[in-house]
Amino acid sequence: MPGAGRAEVIFIAAMMVLILIVCVVAVYAFFKTYKKEMREKEKRKAEKLAAANMPAVEDEPQ
């Protein structure tokens, strides 16, 4: 069958491009999630630190 070799090379190249696209999307999603988790971690840390620095308020009878 003439052109079979060329078609095979084109198919392999197309699959490689598809794999690269999937990898780029996966890495983008990973870093987006990672940054979100780090922001939430810093927020929890700041809230914990603020709660530890707040003086205890005692209930005084009036």
N, C-alpha and C positions, 0 to 999 in steps of 0.2 A: 504494500500500500504506500504510494508516494506521499511524502509529507508527514508520515507518522512520527518520525524523529523530531521534526520541528514542532508538531502538536504536543508531543510529550514534554519537550523543553518549556513550551509556553505554559502548559498545565502545571509543571513543577514550579515555575516562576510565580504563577498566580497563587499557588498554595503558600509559597514563602511570603508573598506580600500579605495574604490573608492572616497568616500566623503573626507577622509583625504588627498588623493592625490590632489583633486581639491582645497581644502582649502590651502594646502601648496603652490600650484602654484599661487593661488590668492594673498596670503600674499606676496610671492616673487615679483610678478608683482607690487603690491602696494608699497612696499618699494623701488623697483627700480625706479618707477615713482616719489616717494617722494624725494629720494635723487637727482634725476635729477632736479626737481623743486627747491630744496633748492640751488643747485649749480647755477642755472639760476638766482635765487633771489639774491644771493650774488654777482654775476657778475653785475646785474643791479644796485645794491646798490653801488658797487665800481665805476662803470661808472658814476653814478649820483654824487658821492662824488668827483671824479676826475674833472667832469665838473664844479662843484661848486667852486673848488679850483683854476681853471685856470683863470689867469687874463684876463680881457677884452682887446682885441686888437682893437685899434682905427685906422681907415683908415686915413692916413696922405697924403695930396696932395703932389705930388713931383714936 
